[in-house]
Amino acid sequence: MSDDEDTYGIAEIADLEEIAPPDLPYKPTPIDDSPPIALIGTGGIAEQHLTAYRDAGYDVRVLCNRTRERAEEYREAFYPDADVTTDYHEVLERDDIAVVDVLPHPADRAPILEDALEAGKHVLSQKPFVVDLEFGERLVELADERGVRLAVNQNGRWAPHWSYIRHTIAEGLIGDPHGIHCSVDWDHNWIADTEINEIDHAVLYDFAVHWFDIVTCFMGEAEPTRVYASYEPSPTQQADPPLLGQAVIEYENAQATLSFDADTPVGPEDRTTVVGTRGTIRSEGPDLEQQSVRLYTEEGYAEPDLEGTWFPDGFHGAMAELLSAIEEDREPSNSARNNLRTLELCYAAVASAEDHEPVVPGSVRQLRGT
């Protein structure tokens, strides 16, 4: 940090008194009695799911993957007593399985989601949920018809810093948000040797969907009026998809700005600022896992000492919300119905970046480039 930045940081709080941070329920909800769960798909991200579920004491009974050896490896590492299968239909035929966690990529995931709902299973879908809003709406209707819950693993909502900010807003501690500003500078070139490298909008879609989602959460019922986005390749990037992206989201009397530089091998930074009518809350750090939060109100400033990390706690939170909703017979906050608003915003941003024109969220029904 430069001298100027340090001086500015001190000046920010010079006239404010430090106060005790509000005690907010930012951690995942504990579940005392987990229903039986099956994991369909054991790719690389499955490690985060299984780590979270094992630590939370969830009852995972089946691991399913087209490559049996991969599922067996995860069974030995996390759930030695679980069954292994290569056919997800066998999972859906089991009466003892109440919840399925569906991990494959969107194209492979689509028929599994539909079949799971038809079989009367509660479902947690990996993000991004779908690439076609019409299909997503049909899945929501199907879940309603079958009387089951369909949720989306937007795990960033339970990253400790974002979860604390969510609850700060929900409690009215900073008033109504009118400015949300996020900037992320990190090295995403690791995707060059993965399937993600084949996704045209690996930054604005596959990665930034977390940020479109959290902006949607922070803004509550407010509807975005239009979004303008752009994307460009960095001159030094190794991955194929453009690694530079940005978006400006307009609301009535509010705005959000998102900036992504995924070719930052040195000096990474991740910052989130939410400005409200009664205060401001800010989170910053070198990456997604290391974040410091500071809340500013008229009463003073507070610096909560948060526990946990996005990986794997965010995955715990997403499943915990679904399980709580099942137990309480309500719609989960991360429901597919709710997530369609996030996808409307994300699809509009991708279309705007391609056309160089502002786009109204909801007007683009399918993801471009798929």
C-alpha positions in Angstrom: 0.0 0.0 0.0 1.3 3.4 -1.0 1.7 6.3 1.5 -1.2 8.1 -0.2 -3.4 5.0 0.1 -2.5 4.6 3.7 -3.2 8.2 4.5 -6.6 8.0 2.8 -7.5 4.8 4.7 -6.6 6.6 8.0 -8.6 9.7 7.0 -11.6 7.5 6.3 -12.0 6.6 9.9 -10.3 9.5 11.7 -13.6 11.1 12.7 -15.4 7.9 13.5 -15.5 5.9 16.7 -14.9 2.2 16.5 -18.0 0.3 17.6 -18.7 -3.4 18.2 -19.5 -5.2 15.0 -23.1 -6.3 14.7 -23.6 -10.0 15.4 -25.1 -11.3 12.2 -25.9 -15.0 11.2 -23.5 -15.1 8.3 -22.4 -18.7 8.8 -24.2 -21.6 7.1 -27.2 -22.9 9.0 -26.4 -26.1 10.9 -28.5 -29.1 10.0 -29.0 -31.7 12.8 -30.4 -34.5 10.7 -29.4 -34.7 7.1 -31.6 -36.5 4.6 -29.8 -39.1 2.4 -27.8 -37.3 -0.4 -26.4 -38.5 -3.7 -23.7 -36.7 -5.7 -24.1 -37.0 -9.5 -20.8 -36.0 -11.2 -17.4 -36.2 -9.5 -15.3 -33.7 -11.4 -12.8 -31.4 -9.8 -15.3 -29.3 -8.0 -16.7 -32.4 -6.2 -13.9 -32.1 -3.7 -15.3 -28.8 -2.4 -18.8 -30.3 -2.2 -17.6 -33.4 -0.4 -15.3 -31.5 2.0 -18.2 -29.3 3.0 -20.7 -32.1 3.4 -18.3 -34.3 5.4 -17.4 -31.5 7.7 -21.1 -30.7 8.2 -22.0 -34.3 8.9 -24.2 -34.8 5.9 -25.4 -38.2 4.9 -23.9 -38.8 1.4 -24.8 -42.4 0.3 -24.1 -42.5 -3.4 -21.4 -41.1 -5.7 -22.2 -41.3 -9.4 -19.8 -40.6 -12.3 -19.3 -41.9 -15.8 -15.8 -42.8 -14.9 -16.2 -45.2 -12.1 -12.6 -44.9 -10.9 -13.0 -41.2 -10.2 -16.0 -41.8 -8.1 -14.2 -44.5 -6.2 -11.3 -42.2 -5.4 -13.7 -39.7 -3.8 -15.5 -42.4 -1.9 -12.3 -43.6 -0.3 -11.3 -40.0 0.5 -14.6 -38.8 1.9 -17.4 -41.4 2.3 -15.9 -44.9 2.5 -19.4 -46.5 3.1 -21.0 -44.8 0.1 -22.2 -46.7 -3.0 -20.7 -46.0 -6.4 -22.4 -46.2 -9.8 -21.8 -45.0 -13.3 -25.5 -44.7 -14.2 -27.4 -41.8 -12.7 -30.7 -43.5 -13.4 -29.8 -46.0 -10.7 -29.5 -43.2 -8.3 -32.9 -41.8 -9.2 -34.6 -45.2 -8.7 -33.4 -45.5 -5.1 -36.2 -44.7 -2.6 -33.7 -43.9 0.1 -32.2 -40.9 -1.8 -34.1 -37.7 -1.0 -31.6 -35.1 -2.4 -29.4 -35.1 -5.4 -26.5 -32.7 -6.0 -25.9 -32.4 -9.7 -22.5 -31.3 -10.8 -21.8 -31.8 -14.5 -21.5 -28.9 -17.0 -24.8 -27.3 -18.1 -25.3 -29.3 -21.4 -24.7 -32.6 -19.6 -26.6 -31.5 -16.5 -29.9 -30.5 -18.3 -31.4 -34.0 -18.8 -30.2 -35.1 -15.3 -32.0 -32.2 -13.7 -35.2 -33.0 -15.5 -35.1 -36.7 -14.8 -34.3 -36.0 -11.1 -37.3 -33.7 -10.7 -39.5 -36.2 -12.5 -38.3 -38.9 -10.1 -39.5 -36.7 -7.1 -36.0 -35.8 -5.8 -35.0 -32.5 -4.3 -32.2 -31.0 -6.4 -29.2 -28.8 -5.9 -27.9 -27.8 -9.3 -24.3 -26.6 -9.9 -24.0 -23.1 -11.2 -24.5 -21.7 -13.8 -28.0 -23.2 -13.7 -29.0 -23.3 -17.3 -28.0 -21.7 -20.7 -31.7 -21.3 -21.8 -34.1 -19.3 -19.6 -37.2 -21.1 -21.1 -35.7 -24.4 -20.1 -35.0 -23.1 -16.6 -38.5 -21.9 -16.3 -39.8 -25.3 -17.3 -37.6 -26.9 -14.6 -39.0 -24.5 -12.0 -42.6 -25.4 -13.0 -41.7 -29.1 -13.0 -40.4 -28.8 -9.4 -43.6 -27.1 -8.4 -45.7 -29.9 -10.0 -43.7 -32.6 -8.3 -43.7 -30.8 -4.9 -39.9 -30.8 -4.6 -37.3 -28.1 -4.0 -34.9 -27.0 -6.8 -32.0 -24.9 -5.7 -28.8 -23.6 -7.3 -25.3 -23.8 -5.9 -24.6 -20.1 -6.0 -22.1 -20.7 -3.2 -20.7 -17.2 -3.2 -23.7 -16.1 -1.2 -22.2 -17.9 1.8 -18.6 -16.7 1.4 -18.1 -15.1 4.8 -17.5 -11.6 3.6 -20.4 -11.5 1.1 -22.7 -13.3 3.6 -22.0 -10.7 6.2 -22.7 -7.9 3.7 -25.9 -9.6 2.7 -27.1 -9.7 6.3 -26.0 -6.1 6.9 -28.2 -5.0 4.1 -31.1 -7.2 5.1 -31.0 -5.7 8.7 -31.1 -2.2 7.2 -27.8 -1.2 8.8 -26.7 0.8 5.8 -30.1 1.7 4.5 -31.0 1.1 0.8 -28.1 0.3 -1.4 -27.5 2.8 -4.3 -24.0 2.0 -5.2 -22.3 -1.4 -5.6 -18.7 -1.5 -6.9 -16.7 -4.7 -7.3 -13.3 -5.2 -8.8 -11.4 -8.4 -9.1 -7.8 -8.7 -10.3 -6.5 -12.3 -10.3 -4.8 -14.9 -12.5 -7.3 -17.1 -14.3 -4.8 -18.6 -16.8 -5.1 -21.9 -15.1 -8.1 -22.7 -17.2 -5.9 -23.0 -20.3 -5.5 -26.8 -19.6 -9.2 -27.4 -18.6 -12.6 -27.7 -20.3 -13.3 -24.1 -19.1 -10.9 -22.9 -21.7 -13.5 -23.8 -24.3 -16.2 -21.5 -22.8 -16.3 -18.3 -24.9 -17.2 -16.2 -22.0 -15.3 -17.9 -19.2 -15.0 -14.6 -17.3 -18.3 -12.8 -17.9 -20.4 -16.0 -17.7 -18.7 -18.9 -15.9 -16.8 -16.7 -13.3 -18.8 -13.5 -13.1 -22.1 -15.2 -12.6 -21.1 -15.2 -8.9 -20.9 -11.3 -9.1 -24.1 -10.9 -11.0 -25.7 -13.1 -8.4 -24.4 -11.2 -5.4 -25.4 -7.9 -7.0 -28.9 -9.3 -7.4 -28.9 -10.4 -3.8 -27.7 -7.0 -2.5 -30.3 -5.1 -4.5 -33.2 -7.2 -3.3 -36.4 -6.7 -5.2 -35.0 -3.8 -7.2 -35.0 -4.6 -11.0 -32.1 -3.7 -13.2 -33.2 -1.5 -16.1 -30.2 -2.1 -18.4 -26.6 -3.3 -18.5 -23.6 -2.4 -20.6 -20.7 -4.7 -20.7 -17.5 -5.2 -22.6 -14.7 -7.8 -22.9 -11.2 -7.9 -24.4 -8.2 -10.3 -24.5 -5.2 -9.3 -22.5 -1.9 -9.0 -24.5 -0.2 -11.5 -22.1 -2.9 -14.0 -21.4 -2.4 -17.8 -21.9 -6.0 -18.9 -21.8 -8.1 -18.6 -25.0 -11.2 -16.7 -23.8 -10.9 -13.0 -23.3 -9.8 -12.4 -19.7 -10.7 -8.7 -19.4 -14.3 -7.8 -18.7 -16.5 -5.1 -17.1 -20.2 -4.3 -16.7 -22.2 -1.3 -15.6 -25.7 -2.2 -14.3 -28.4 0.5 -14.0 -31.3 0.6 -11.6 -33.7 3.4 -10.8 -31.7 5.6 -8.5 -28.8 3.1 -8.2 -26.0 1.5 -10.1 -23.5 -1.3 -9.9 -20.1 -1.6 -11.5 -18.1 -4.8 -12.0 -14.5 -4.9 -13.2 -12.5 -8.1 -14.0 -8.9 -8.5 -14.9 -8.2 -12.2 -15.0 -4.6 -11.8 -16.2 -3.0 -10.5 -13.0 -0.1 -12.8 -12.1 1.3 -10.2 -9.6 -0.5 -8.1 -7.1 -4.0 -9.6 -7.1 -6.8 -7.8 -5.4 -10.5 -8.4 -4.7 -12.7 -5.6 -3.5 -16.5 -5.2 -2.9 -18.1 -1.9 -1.8 -21.8 -1.3 -1.1 -22.9 2.3 -0.5 -26.3 2.7 1.1 -28.5 5.6 2.2 -27.3 5.3 5.8 -23.8 3.8 5.6 -21.2 1.9 3.7 -19.7 -1.6 3.9 -16.5 -2.7 2.2 -14.6 -5.9 1.9 -11.1 -6.2 0.4 -8.2 -8.6 0.3 -5.7 -10.3 -2.0 -8.1 -13.0 -3.1 -11.6 -14.6 -2.6 -10.5 -16.4 0.6 -8.7 -13.6 2.5 -11.1 -10.7 3.0 -11.3 -8.0 5.6 -14.7 -6.3 6.2 -15.3 -2.8 7.5 -18.8 -1.3 8.2 -19.3 2.4 8.3 -22.5 3.9 9.9 -23.3 7.2 11.6 -22.6 5.5 14.9 -19.0 4.6 13.9 -17.1 2.0 12.1 -16.8 -1.8 12.9 -14.4 -4.5 11.7 -16.0 -7.9 12.2 -13.6 -10.8 12.6 -15.2 -13.3 10.3 -14.6 -17.1 10.4 -14.4 -19.5 7.5 -13.6 -19.2 3.8 -15.6 -19.3 0.6 -14.2 -22.7 -0.3 -15.6 -24.9 1.2 -18.0 -22.9 3.4 -19.9 -21.5 0.5 -20.8 -25.0 -0.6 -21.9 -25.9 2.9 -24.2 -22.9 2.9 -25.8 -23.6 -0.5 -26.7 -27.2 0.5 -27.7 -26.1 4.1 -30.2 -23.6 2.7 -31.8 -26.3 0.5 -32.0 -28.8 3.4 -33.5 -26.1 5.7 -36.1 -25.3 3.1 -37.0 -28.9 2.8 -37.4 -29.3 6.5 -39.4 -26.1 6.9 -41.5 -26.7 3.7 -40.5 -23.4 2.1 -38.7 -22.1 -1.0 -35.0 -21.9 -0.5 -33.4 -18.4 -0.9 -31.1 -19.9 -3.6 -34.1 -21.4 -5.5 -33.9 -21.8 -9.2 -36.8 -19.4 -9.5 -34.7 -16.8 -7.7 -31.6 -17.6 -9.8 -33.3 -16.9 -13.1 -33.0 -13.2 -12.2 -29.3 -13.6 -11.9 -29.1 -15.4 -15.3 -31.2 -12.7 -17.0 -28.6 -10.2 -15.9 -25.7 -12.4 -16.9 -27.1 -13.2 -20.3 -27.7 -9.5 -20.9 -24.2 -8.6 -20.0 -22.7 -11.3 -22.4 -25.0 -10.0 -25.2 -24.0 -6.4 -24.5 -20.3 -7.3 -24.6 -20.7 -8.9 -28.0 -23.0 -6.2 -29.5 -21.4 -3.2 -27.9 -24.9 -1.9 -26.9 -26.8 -1.7 -23.7 -29.2 -4.5 -23.1 -32.3 -4.8 -20.9 -32.0 -7.8 -18.6 -34.6 -10.5 -19.4 -34.7 -9.6 -23.1 -32.0 -12.2 -23.9 -33.4 -15.7 -23.4 -30.4 -17.8 -24.3 -26.7 -17.5 -23.4 -24.7 -16.3 -26.4 -21.7 -18.5 -27.5 -23.2 -21.9 -26.6 
